[in-house]
Amino acid sequence: MSAPNSPETPQPSDAASWDDLLARGTEHIQRAFRELTAATSDYAGHSPDLIWGNLQTPAYAQEVLCMVARLHQLPDDSQAGAAERTARARYLGQDGRTDHVLLGEQALLTGIGGAEVMRAQLQHLLGVLDVPGLRLGIIPARARLHVYPGNGFGIHDGTRVEVEGYRGCETITDPKRVGLFHRAFRLLQESAVYGQDARALITDALHGW
């Protein structure tokens, strides 16, 4: 496994770098994220309204990337992009890797691809709850929050943050700003449920589809 700052690891330093990757299509930017995933030993992330990319099914991922291509007016290479995105799953638990992920309950309810895609996605989510190295928390929609949800973000090995939004992905490495996301994650975690409580929320959402 490459070290987080090895030459093999993509290190886009600003929005323009991600824009350059995205302009070449979703496959290229998803490959960059797969390589970043391969180089990360410890991950903590928050996804308020979509299933975390490393846990997406191919059909769900392709639907999401179709939306990205449509928004940014790119050629639709969503099938190839989805293959790169779902390939990240191979790294779950590999070589002692840890992933601590918080999903908003809304992520279980956001209609990506329609009922058939969502049912398969939530069934998959139930199937990975006990994967070694993965800790999955769900923030109930009615839970009392201690910080506003904000955009989705991921913290890689404690030192690099990727923040996702309409404008693309922002890479943050400044220690002070990275520390802000660590605090946000800890505050969000206080509202999350795990284990059987998380399973119950996913099961309830599945029955609703």
Phi, psi and chi 1 to 4 in degrees:
 res  aa     phi    psi   chi1   chi2   chi3   chi4
   1 MET       -  133.4 -178.2  177.5  -67.7      -
   2 SER   -71.9  149.3  -57.3      -      -      -
   3 ALA   -69.9  154.3      -      -      -      -
   4 PRO   -56.6  -29.7  -27.8   35.0      -      -
   5 ASN  -111.2   25.5  -65.2  -47.5      -      -
   6 SER   -73.3  159.8   71.1      -      -      -
   7 PRO   -61.1  -23.2  -21.6   31.9      -      -
   8 GLU   -75.5  -16.6  -65.4   81.4   15.6      -
   9 THR   -89.5  129.6  -55.2      -      -      -
  10 PRO   -63.1  132.8   24.8  -32.8      -      -
  11 GLN  -128.8   57.5  -67.5  -72.4  -36.1      -
  12 PRO   -61.8  129.3   21.1  -30.2      -      -
  13 SER   -99.6   -9.9   58.4      -      -      -
  14 ASP  -154.5  175.9   52.2   36.1      -      -
  15 ALA   -60.6  -34.7      -      -      -      -
  16 ALA   -61.5  -37.9      -      -      -      -
  17 SER   -62.5  -45.0  -60.2      -      -      -
  18 TRP   -66.1  -36.9  -73.5  117.7      -      -
  19 ASP   -61.4  -40.3  -71.9  -14.9      -      -
  20 ASP   -62.7  -42.8  -69.7  -16.5      -      -
  21 LEU   -64.4  -46.2  -82.7  173.9      -      -
  22 LEU   -64.3  -34.6 -170.3   58.2      -      -
  23 ALA   -61.7  -21.7      -      -      -      -
  24 ARG   -87.4   -4.0  -63.0  163.6   59.9 -167.9
  25 GLY   116.3  163.5      -      -      -      -
  26 THR   -67.4  -28.8   66.0      -      -      -
  27 GLU   -59.6  -41.4  179.9 -178.4   10.5      -
  28 HIS   -67.8  -44.2  -68.4  -81.8      -      -
  29 ILE   -71.5  -33.4 -160.4  162.7      -      -
  30 GLN   -69.2  -31.9  -68.3  -55.0  -48.2      -
  31 ARG   -66.5  -40.8 -178.5  176.7  -61.3  128.2
  32 ALA   -60.9  -41.8      -      -      -      -
  33 PHE   -68.5  -35.6  -87.2  113.2      -      -
  34 ARG   -63.1  -41.2  178.0  177.8   57.7   76.6
  35 GLU   -67.1  -37.5  -68.9  168.1   -3.2      -
  36 LEU   -63.9  -41.6  176.5   58.8      -      -
  37 THR   -59.7  -43.4  -62.7      -      -      -
  38 ALA   -61.7  -28.7      -      -      -      -
  39 ALA   -92.6   -0.6      -      -      -      -
  40 THR  -102.3  129.5  -60.3      -      -      -
  41 SER   -96.3  -30.3  -63.0      -      -      -
  42 ASP  -135.7  121.0  179.8   64.5      -      -
  43 TYR  -126.6  140.6  174.8   88.5      -      -
  44 ALA  -135.5  130.5      -      -      -      -
  45 GLY  -149.9  159.9      -      -      -      -
  46 HIS  -129.6  129.0  171.5 -128.1      -      -
  47 SER  -129.4  101.7 -175.5      -      -      -
  48 PRO   -73.3  -30.1   24.2  -32.3      -      -
  49 ASP  -138.1    3.3   45.8   24.6      -      -
  50 LEU  -131.8  152.0  -69.9  176.5      -      -
  51 ILE   -64.4  137.0  -57.7  -59.8      -      -
  52 TRP   -54.6  137.1  179.6   47.2      -      -
  53 GLY   -53.8  -38.2      -      -      -      -
  54 ASN   -70.4  -11.7  -63.4   25.4      -      -
  55 LEU  -113.1    9.5  -60.3  178.9      -      -
  56 GLN   -79.5  144.7  -68.8  177.8    6.2      -
  57 THR   -76.9  161.6   63.9      -      -      -
  58 PRO   -57.1  -41.7  -29.2   36.8      -      -
  59 ALA   -67.0  -42.2      -      -      -      -
  60 TYR   -64.1  -47.6 -176.0  102.9      -      -
  61 ALA   -60.4  -41.6      -      -      -      -
  62 GLN   -64.8  -38.8 -173.2  169.2  -11.9      -
  63 GLU   -62.6  -44.0  -71.4  -73.8  -17.0      -
  64 VAL   -62.1  -45.1  171.1      -      -      -
  65 LEU   -72.4  -26.9  -65.9  176.8      -      -
  66 CYS   -60.1  -41.8  -84.6      -      -      -
  67 MET   -64.1  -40.6  -65.1  177.0 -174.7      -
  68 VAL   -62.0  -46.5  171.7      -      -      -
  69 ALA   -62.0  -39.7      -      -      -      -
  70 ARG   -66.8  -44.2 -172.4  177.9  -54.5  119.7
  71 LEU   -63.1  -44.3  175.4   64.3      -      -
  72 HIS   -92.1    5.0  -67.3  -82.2      -      -
  73 GLN    55.5   53.4  -61.2 -178.8  -46.0      -
  74 LEU  -105.9  157.8  -54.7  173.2      -      -
  75 PRO   -58.8  141.8  -20.7   31.5      -      -
  76 ASP   -82.5   97.1 -175.1   -0.4      -      -
  77 ASP  -111.6   34.1   65.5  -14.8      -      -
  78 SER   -62.1  -30.0   55.7      -      -      -
  79 GLN   -65.5  -45.4 -175.1  172.5    1.9      -
  80 ALA   -67.4  -39.2      -      -      -      -
  81 GLY   -63.2  -40.4      -      -      -      -
  82 ALA   -64.7  -35.8      -      -      -      -
  83 ALA   -62.7  -40.3      -      -      -      -
  84 GLU   -68.2  -41.4  -74.5  -72.6   -9.6      -
  85 ARG   -64.7  -49.2  173.6  171.8  -77.0 -165.4
  86 THR   -70.5  -18.6   54.9      -      -      -
  87 ALA   -66.3  -17.7      -      -      -      -
  88 ARG   -62.8  -25.3  -60.4 -175.5 -145.9  166.1
  89 ALA   -59.8  -24.9      -      -      -      -
  90 ARG   -63.8  -19.9   74.9 -179.8   67.7  162.0
  91 TYR   -88.8   -7.2  -56.9  110.7      -      -
  92 LEU   -59.7  122.5  -69.8  170.5      -      -
  93 GLY    72.6    0.6      -      -      -      -
  94 GLN   -70.9  132.0 -175.7 -175.5   73.9      -
  95 ASP    52.3   39.8  -60.9  -33.8      -      -
  96 GLY    78.7    9.6      -      -      -      -
  97 ARG   -60.4  144.6  175.0 -171.2  166.6   90.9
  98 THR  -123.7  141.5   58.4      -      -      -
  99 ASP  -133.2  120.7  -66.8  -78.4      -      -
 100 HIS  -115.1  112.0 -173.5  176.0      -      -
 101 VAL  -123.2  134.4 -179.9      -      -      -
 102 LEU  -112.2  125.2  -57.7  175.8      -      -
 103 LEU  -110.4  137.1  -61.8 -178.1      -      -
 104 GLY   -71.0  147.5      -      -      -      -
 105 GLU   -56.5  -29.0 -174.3  178.0   -1.3      -
 106 GLN   -58.3  -29.2  179.2   59.3   46.0      -
 107 ALA   -61.7  -26.7      -      -      -      -
 108 LEU   -80.3  -13.9  -47.1  176.9      -      -
 109 LEU  -114.4  -17.3  -53.0  173.1      -      -
 110 THR   -64.0  124.9  -57.5      -      -      -
 111 GLY   -80.6   87.7      -      -      -      -
 112 ILE   -98.8  110.6  -59.0  -64.0      -      -
 113 GLY    80.3    1.1      -      -      -      -
 114 GLY    92.0  179.1      -      -      -      -
 115 ALA   -62.2  -42.6      -      -      -      -
 116 GLU   -62.9  -44.5 -176.2  176.8   -8.3      -
 117 VAL   -64.0  -42.3  171.0      -      -      -
 118 MET   -68.3  -39.2  -72.9  -57.1  -59.6      -
 119 ARG   -61.5  -44.8  -77.5 -165.1  -66.0  -92.5
 120 ALA   -64.4  -38.1      -      -      -      -
 121 GLN   -66.4  -43.0  174.8   62.0   70.3      -
 122 LEU   -71.9  -33.9  -65.2  177.8      -      -
 123 GLN   -62.7  -41.3  -72.9  167.1  -12.4      -
 124 HIS   -62.0  -42.1  175.3   68.0      -      -
 125 LEU   -61.4  -41.2 -157.1   57.4      -      -
 126 LEU   -61.3  -35.0  -72.0  170.6      -      -
 127 GLY   -72.8  -19.4      -      -      -      -
 128 VAL  -104.8    2.6  -60.5      -      -      -
 129 LEU   -57.5  -30.5  -82.6  175.9      -      -
 130 ASP  -103.6   15.5  -63.0  -37.2      -      -
 131 VAL   -63.6  129.9  167.7      -      -      -
 132 PRO   -56.8  138.4  -24.3   34.4      -      -
 133 GLY    87.4  -11.9      -      -      -      -
 134 LEU  -102.0  127.1  173.8   64.3      -      -
 135 ARG  -119.7  113.0 -172.3 -179.9 -175.2 -159.5
 136 LEU  -113.6  120.4 -179.0   63.0      -      -
 137 GLY  -113.3  148.1      -      -      -      -
 138 ILE  -116.8  131.7  -51.6  -69.8      -      -
 139 ILE   -95.0  107.9  -59.9  174.2      -      -
 140 PRO   -58.2  147.2  -23.5   35.1      -      -
 141 ALA   -59.9  -31.2      -      -      -      -
 142 ARG   -99.5    7.6  -62.8 -179.4 -176.0  -86.8
 143 ALA   -66.9  147.6      -      -      -      -
 144 ARG   -74.8  125.4 -179.9  176.1  178.9  179.6
 145 LEU   -94.6  150.4  -64.7 -179.3      -      -
 146 HIS  -110.5   -1.6  -55.6  -76.0      -      -
 147 VAL  -157.4  147.7   64.5      -      -      -
 148 TYR   -68.6  147.8   54.7   88.2      -      -
 149 PRO   -61.4  -43.2  -22.2   32.5      -      -
 150 GLY    67.5 -167.8      -      -      -      -
 151 ASN   -78.4  162.8  -68.8  -30.3      -      -
 152 GLY   -65.9  147.3      -      -      -      -
 153 PHE  -151.8  159.4   63.5   85.8      -      -
 154 GLY  -134.6  137.1      -      -      -      -
 155 ILE  -108.4  119.2  -53.1  171.0      -      -
 156 HIS  -103.6  116.9  -62.0  -98.9      -      -
 157 ASP    51.2   30.7  -72.5  -36.8      -      -
 158 GLY    75.2   -4.7      -      -      -      -
 159 THR  -125.8   -9.3   59.4      -      -      -
 160 ARG  -136.6  130.8  168.8  175.8  170.9  167.9
 161 VAL  -116.8  136.5  176.3      -      -      -
 162 GLU  -113.6  123.5  -61.1  -67.4  -22.7      -
 163 VAL  -113.6  127.3 -175.5      -      -      -
 164 GLU  -106.7  144.7  -60.9 -177.0   46.7      -
 165 GLY  -168.8 -173.8      -      -      -      -
 166 TYR   -58.0  -34.8  -80.1  141.3      -      -
 167 ARG   -78.1   -0.3   62.9 -173.8  -65.2  -88.3
 168 GLY   114.7 -150.9      -      -      -      -
 169 CYS  -118.1  129.7 -165.9      -      -      -
 170 GLU  -102.0  131.1  179.6 -175.0    6.3      -
 171 THR   -99.2  126.7  -59.0      -      -      -
 172 ILE  -122.1  127.0  -61.9  170.4      -      -
 173 THR  -127.9   -8.4   55.2      -      -      -
 174 ASP   -60.5  124.1  174.8   73.7      -      -
 175 PRO   -56.2  -38.1  -26.6   35.4      -      -
 176 LYS   -65.8  -44.1 -175.8  175.7 -179.1  179.3
 177 ARG   -70.0  -37.0  -64.5 -174.6   67.9 -163.0
 178 VAL   -61.9  -40.5  169.5      -      -      -
 179 GLY   -60.0  -33.5      -      -      -      -
 180 LEU   -61.0  -40.1  179.3   66.5      -      -
 181 PHE   -72.4  -32.7  -76.4   91.6      -      -
 182 HIS   -60.6  -44.3  -80.2  -77.5      -      -
 183 ARG   -65.2  -41.8  -69.5 -162.6  -60.3  -83.7
 184 ALA   -60.6  -42.4      -      -      -      -
 185 PHE   -62.6  -43.8 -174.2   85.7      -      -
 186 ARG   -62.8  -39.7  -71.3 -166.1  -65.6  -90.3
 187 LEU   -69.4  -38.8  -70.7  167.6      -      -
 188 LEU   -65.0  -38.4  -72.2  163.6      -      -
 189 GLN   -61.1  -30.0 -176.3 -173.7  -10.3      -
 190 GLU   -62.6  -21.7  -69.0 -179.6   16.3      -
 191 SER   -97.5   -4.9  -57.7      -      -      -
 192 ALA   -87.3  154.6      -      -      -      -
 193 VAL  -116.0  155.3  -62.0      -      -      -
 194 TYR  -133.3  175.6  -65.3   84.4      -      -
 195 GLY    58.9 -131.2      -      -      -      -
 196 GLN   -64.1  -32.2  -69.8  -56.0  -46.5      -
 197 ASP   -67.1  -40.5  -70.3  -25.7      -      -
 198 ALA   -66.2  -42.4      -      -      -      -
 199 ARG   -60.0  -38.9 -175.1  178.4  -65.1  -83.8
 200 ALA   -65.2  -40.2      -      -      -      -
 201 LEU   -65.1  -40.9  -75.3  173.4      -      -
 202 ILE   -66.3  -41.8  -61.5  169.2      -      -
 203 THR   -63.6  -43.0  -58.8      -      -      -
 204 ASP   -60.8  -43.0  -73.6  -13.2      -      -
 205 ALA   -64.7  -39.8      -      -      -      -
 206 LEU   -60.4  -43.8  175.0   59.4      -      -
 207 HIS   -64.1  -28.0  -70.2  162.0      -      -
 208 GLY   -73.7  -18.0      -      -      -      -
 209 TRP   -91.6      -  -74.1  103.8      -      -
